[in-house]
Amino acid sequence: MAPCKILVLDGFAADQGEAGAWAELAALGALTVHARTPAALVAERCRGAGAVVITNKVVLDDAVLSAAPGLRYVGVSATGTNIVDVAAARARGIAVTNVPGYAADAVAQLTMALVLQLALDVAGHSAAVKAGRWARAEDFCFFLRPLPELGGKTLVVIGLGAIGRAVARMAAGFGMKVVAAAVPGSARGPAAADRIPLEQALPMADVVTLHCPLTPATTNLVDRAFLACLRRGALLVNTSRGGLVDETALIEALASGQLGGAGLDVLTREPPPDDHPLTDPRAPWADRVIVTPHIAWGHDRGARPPAPPGRREPTRVPRRPAPEPRRLNRFEMGTLLRWSATWEA
């Protein structure tokens, strides 16, 4: 039997050019790793991919999936599956998994860093000192603006999965009151019994942080109506997906002062255009907006290809039906890849 073919479409974000980063996957089959795959080449590369394709941000839509008749498994090496047409994959018997919990603490860490910077302007104070303002001060200290304490402030978390729970835990450590808001379009089961309807949660918020998936129900979730529900001067943090935010509405709220500040690790278009108003240092709201280049996931443990678990006997998987698409952790993903080594290429 020929070895399983494994194709990585956009490996550079995870491996950063590190030699041997995909060695454990290479041990499972015939591995091909592309640093990046432009849209024009996606279908062509998937057509000869064989059973397994790994993608981080390369979109696999119905047209691409139809061009890869031998495809059995798509592994999204990220927390969401919005880049894959899951319905089309299901119809073709293709399993789709992601790794939702692999960087929960790292994303939560950056989320709190953005909250702290928005509240305290640590970078702004440091820059002022380096520009000589402290040396010229008449007193032993100076303040660029009033500095709020986080203790007692209300943090509204939209999306209480692994990342949202990690943020809630860290925020509680600062003495913040954490409110879990219901995610539009999400199932209302026993696990979500404590979620407060969004329209009730938003007026309570001093800070809102987004940790929900990008779905048709959450696209442009943060729109004019959403922002109008907030207390004037509230803060918004998004380390989830750029498409959750209507950026035009966000800019309007910043310009009017309705929104006190925004900390963003994601934008609708990545990388953004040079003239994006949220990254313009001359914009009137520039000192109230922090934009980082989608780095929350990339800590020293998270920014590496998922490692498969310990060796186990291979399991024969029938060609049809494929497993129901669902979210798997990094170890389960590795197990599926190991199983895939027994599939016909």
VMD Tcl script that draws the C-alpha trace (Angstrom):
set ca {
  {0.00 0.00 0.00}
  {1.32 3.43 -0.94}
  {2.02 5.79 1.96}
  {-0.64 8.35 2.81}
  {-0.09 11.72 1.15}
  {-0.20 14.66 3.56}
  {-0.30 18.23 2.25}
  {0.30 21.36 4.34}
  {-0.93 24.40 2.44}
  {0.41 27.26 4.58}
  {3.01 26.06 7.03}
  {5.10 29.18 7.54}
  {2.83 30.83 10.11}
  {3.27 27.80 12.35}
  {6.87 26.79 11.63}
  {8.42 30.24 10.90}
  {10.92 28.45 8.67}
  {12.13 26.12 11.43}
  {13.73 23.03 9.95}
  {12.17 19.80 11.15}
  {9.04 21.42 12.57}
  {6.81 18.93 10.74}
  {8.95 15.86 11.41}
  {6.24 13.99 13.32}
  {3.78 14.43 10.45}
  {6.46 13.39 7.97}
  {6.77 10.11 9.88}
  {3.12 9.35 9.12}
  {3.26 9.55 5.34}
  {4.51 11.35 2.24}
  {4.52 14.95 3.44}
  {4.56 18.09 1.30}
  {4.76 21.44 3.07}
  {4.15 24.75 1.30}
  {5.06 27.91 3.18}
  {2.12 29.65 1.56}
  {-0.46 28.86 -1.11}
  {-1.94 31.71 -3.16}
  {-5.62 31.43 -3.99}
  {-4.90 30.69 -7.64}
  {-2.99 27.52 -6.72}
  {-5.22 26.05 -3.99}
  {-7.34 23.81 -6.23}
  {-4.32 22.63 -8.20}
  {-2.37 21.67 -5.10}
  {-5.34 19.97 -3.46}
  {-6.11 18.03 -6.63}
  {-3.02 15.91 -6.17}
  {-2.96 16.07 -2.40}
  {-4.20 12.61 -1.56}
  {-6.05 11.85 1.68}
  {-4.97 14.57 4.10}
  {-4.78 18.38 3.80}
  {-3.71 20.71 6.61}
  {-4.63 24.39 6.38}
  {-4.31 27.34 8.71}
  {-5.86 30.22 6.76}
  {-6.14 28.90 3.19}
  {-9.83 28.74 2.25}
  {-11.20 25.37 1.18}
  {-14.56 26.00 -0.43}
  {-16.85 23.71 -2.38}
  {-14.96 24.26 -5.65}
  {-11.65 23.30 -4.06}
  {-13.09 20.25 -2.31}
  {-14.68 19.05 -5.54}
  {-11.26 19.23 -7.21}
  {-9.80 16.76 -4.68}
  {-11.72 13.47 -5.02}
  {-9.23 11.56 -2.91}
  {-9.42 13.90 0.04}
  {-10.53 12.21 3.26}
  {-9.50 14.60 6.02}
  {-9.02 18.36 6.43}
  {-7.16 19.48 9.53}
  {-7.49 23.17 10.36}
  {-4.42 24.04 12.42}
  {-6.29 26.86 14.15}
  {-9.21 27.36 16.50}
  {-11.98 27.95 13.95}
  {-13.36 26.13 10.90}
  {-14.82 29.13 9.07}
  {-12.24 28.77 6.27}
  {-13.70 25.37 5.29}
  {-17.08 24.73 3.69}
  {-18.00 22.13 6.30}
  {-21.35 21.28 4.69}
  {-19.64 20.54 1.37}
  {-17.03 18.46 3.16}
  {-19.69 16.48 5.01}
  {-21.50 15.79 1.74}
  {-18.28 14.34 0.32}
  {-17.50 12.25 3.40}
  {-14.50 14.41 4.35}
  {-13.73 14.75 8.05}
  {-12.98 18.28 9.24}
  {-11.35 19.02 12.58}
  {-9.67 21.96 14.29}
  {-7.63 22.51 17.46}
  {-9.72 24.88 19.59}
  {-7.87 24.65 22.88}
  {-4.20 24.63 21.92}
  {-3.50 28.31 22.63}
  {-6.23 29.25 25.10}
  {-3.93 30.70 27.74}
  {-1.82 32.49 25.14}
  {-4.84 34.20 23.57}
  {-6.20 35.06 27.01}
  {-2.81 36.50 27.93}
  {-2.81 38.89 24.98}
  {-6.45 39.75 25.63}
  {-5.56 40.92 29.13}
  {-2.47 42.72 27.80}
  {-4.72 44.70 25.46}
  {-7.15 45.47 28.30}
  {-4.28 46.69 30.48}
  {-2.78 48.83 27.72}
  {-6.14 50.41 26.91}
  {-6.74 51.13 30.60}
  {-3.26 52.32 31.62}
  {-1.48 53.36 28.40}
  {1.76 51.79 29.56}
  {3.39 52.27 26.15}
  {2.30 55.91 25.97}
  {3.74 56.73 29.37}
  {6.99 54.97 28.50}
  {7.27 56.86 25.21}
  {6.66 60.17 27.01}
  {9.43 59.38 29.50}
  {11.85 58.54 26.69}
  {10.91 61.81 24.98}
  {12.10 63.66 28.08}
  {8.79 64.60 29.67}
  {9.62 63.10 33.07}
  {13.01 64.79 33.11}
  {11.23 68.12 32.57}
  {8.47 67.47 35.09}
  {8.17 69.68 38.17}
  {6.85 66.77 40.26}
  {8.03 63.23 40.94}
  {5.36 61.86 38.58}
  {3.08 62.79 35.70}
  {-0.02 61.26 34.11}
  {-1.08 61.38 30.49}
  {-4.69 60.76 31.54}
  {-6.72 59.32 34.42}
  {-5.87 55.67 35.05}
  {-8.75 53.39 36.05}
  {-8.39 50.33 38.25}
  {-9.73 47.12 36.75}
  {-10.96 45.85 40.10}
  {-14.73 46.22 40.26}
  {-15.09 46.85 36.52}
  {-17.38 44.58 34.48}
  {-15.96 42.42 31.70}
  {-18.51 40.98 29.28}
  {-17.20 37.83 27.61}
  {-18.89 36.78 24.37}
  {-17.93 33.16 23.82}
  {-17.13 31.07 26.89}
  {-15.17 28.26 25.31}
  {-11.62 27.35 26.32}
  {-10.28 30.82 25.50}
  {-13.21 32.71 26.99}
  {-12.93 30.72 30.21}
  {-9.20 31.44 30.41}
  {-9.90 35.17 29.98}
  {-12.59 35.02 32.65}
  {-10.17 33.35 35.05}
  {-7.45 35.95 34.44}
  {-9.88 38.87 34.65}
  {-11.22 37.57 37.96}
  {-7.65 37.68 39.22}
  {-7.71 41.43 38.64}
  {-10.93 41.69 40.60}
  {-13.13 42.22 37.57}
  {-16.75 41.14 37.55}
  {-17.15 38.69 34.67}
  {-20.44 38.42 32.79}
  {-20.92 35.69 30.17}
  {-23.12 36.81 27.30}
  {-25.03 34.48 24.99}
  {-23.55 34.08 21.52}
  {-26.04 34.69 18.70}
  {-26.92 31.46 16.94}
  {-25.45 29.22 19.64}
  {-27.33 26.29 21.13}
  {-29.22 26.99 24.36}
  {-28.46 23.89 26.42}
  {-27.73 23.32 30.12}
  {-24.11 24.46 29.66}
  {-25.34 27.86 28.48}
  {-27.91 28.34 31.22}
  {-25.87 31.07 32.90}
  {-25.38 33.13 29.70}
  {-27.07 36.52 29.78}
  {-28.83 37.72 26.61}
  {-26.54 40.02 24.69}
  {-28.89 42.99 24.81}
  {-28.91 42.75 28.61}
  {-25.18 42.18 29.00}
  {-23.84 45.00 26.83}
  {-25.14 47.94 28.93}
  {-23.33 46.43 31.93}
  {-19.93 46.34 30.22}
  {-16.87 48.40 30.97}
  {-14.97 46.04 28.68}
  {-16.30 43.65 26.03}
  {-14.08 40.85 24.75}
  {-14.91 38.61 21.81}
  {-14.13 34.89 21.84}
  {-16.86 33.38 19.68}
  {-16.48 31.67 16.30}
  {-17.16 33.48 13.05}
  {-20.44 32.12 11.69}
  {-23.26 33.59 9.61}
  {-24.98 34.51 12.90}
  {-21.92 36.34 14.30}
  {-20.58 38.05 11.17}
  {-20.53 41.81 11.87}
  {-21.83 41.07 15.36}
  {-20.28 44.33 16.56}
  {-22.34 46.75 14.50}
  {-23.89 50.17 15.16}
  {-26.69 48.69 17.26}
  {-24.24 46.64 19.34}
  {-21.99 49.64 20.00}
  {-24.93 51.89 20.84}
  {-25.88 49.50 23.65}
  {-22.56 50.02 25.43}
  {-21.85 52.55 28.15}
  {-20.16 55.58 26.68}
  {-16.40 55.09 26.90}
  {-16.48 51.28 27.14}
  {-13.60 49.27 25.69}
  {-13.71 46.54 23.04}
  {-11.15 43.75 22.60}
  {-11.16 41.29 19.70}
  {-8.67 38.43 19.60}
  {-11.06 36.09 17.78}
  {-11.89 36.83 14.13}
  {-11.89 40.16 12.32}
  {-15.20 39.44 10.63}
  {-17.00 39.69 13.97}
  {-16.64 43.48 13.79}
  {-18.18 45.93 11.34}
  {-15.09 48.11 11.06}
  {-17.00 51.09 9.66}
  {-19.30 51.08 12.70}
  {-16.28 50.67 14.98}
  {-14.55 53.71 13.49}
  {-17.72 55.77 13.85}
  {-18.00 54.81 17.52}
  {-14.36 55.71 18.13}
  {-14.75 59.03 16.34}
  {-17.83 59.97 18.37}
  {-16.34 58.86 21.69}
  {-19.07 56.27 22.22}
  {-16.30 53.69 22.31}
  {-13.42 54.55 24.60}
  {-10.89 52.31 22.86}
  {-10.33 49.14 20.92}
  {-7.69 46.43 21.20}
  {-7.58 44.31 18.07}
  {-5.41 41.34 17.21}
  {-7.48 40.57 14.12}
  {-8.95 42.56 11.24}
  {-11.42 41.69 8.51}
  {-8.66 41.69 5.91}
  {-5.28 40.26 6.88}
  {-2.81 41.69 6.18}
  {-4.67 45.02 6.05}
  {-4.19 47.64 3.34}
  {-1.63 50.38 3.99}
  {-4.33 53.01 4.31}
  {-6.54 51.16 6.81}
  {-8.04 53.79 9.15}
  {-7.57 51.57 12.21}
  {-3.81 51.44 11.66}
  {-3.38 55.10 10.67}
  {-1.15 56.80 13.28}
  {-2.56 60.20 12.27}
  {-6.19 59.27 12.89}
  {-7.92 61.20 15.71}
  {-8.56 57.92 17.53}
  {-5.07 56.48 17.00}
  {-4.05 56.73 20.65}
  {-7.17 54.78 21.65}
  {-6.65 51.91 19.21}
  {-4.15 49.07 19.53}
  {-3.70 46.72 16.59}
  {-1.39 43.71 16.79}
  {-0.70 41.45 13.77}
  {-2.71 38.32 14.72}
  {-0.11 37.16 17.26}
  {-2.26 35.95 20.17}
  {-1.96 32.28 19.21}
  {1.77 32.43 18.54}
  {3.38 31.78 21.92}
  {6.43 29.54 22.16}
  {4.32 26.41 22.61}
  {1.30 27.31 20.50}
  {3.07 28.43 17.33}
  {4.22 24.94 16.44}
  {2.60 22.18 14.42}
  {0.47 19.95 16.67}
  {2.38 16.90 17.89}
  {0.73 13.50 17.50}
  {0.16 11.41 20.65}
  {2.05 8.26 21.59}
  {2.13 5.33 19.21}
  {-0.91 3.15 18.96}
  {-2.08 0.39 16.67}
  {-3.46 1.82 13.42}
  {-7.21 1.58 13.02}
  {-8.82 0.81 9.71}
  {-11.27 3.55 8.73}
  {-13.90 2.87 6.05}
  {-14.04 5.25 3.11}
  {-17.72 6.07 3.74}
  {-19.20 7.53 5.77}
  {-16.62 9.97 7.08}
  {-16.64 11.07 10.72}
  {-19.09 13.84 11.48}
  {-17.14 17.13 11.39}
  {-16.47 18.25 14.95}
  {-13.87 20.07 16.98}
  {-10.94 18.00 18.20}
  {-8.03 18.88 20.41}
  {-4.44 18.77 19.17}
  {-3.90 15.19 20.35}
  {-7.07 13.86 18.75}
  {-6.05 15.62 15.54}
  {-2.72 13.81 15.65}
  {-4.52 10.50 16.17}
  {-6.70 11.09 13.11}
  {-3.60 11.80 11.08}
  {-2.08 8.54 12.29}
  {-5.22 6.68 11.30}
  {-5.05 8.35 7.91}
  {-1.75 6.58 7.28}
  {-3.75 3.36 6.83}
  {-6.11 4.86 4.26}
  {-5.57 4.32 0.59}
  {-3.84 7.30 -0.99}
}
mol new
graphics top color blue
foreach p $ca { graphics top sphere $p radius 0.5 }
foreach p [lrange $ca 0 end-1] q [lrange $ca 1 end] { graphics top cylinder $p $q radius 0.2 }
display resetview
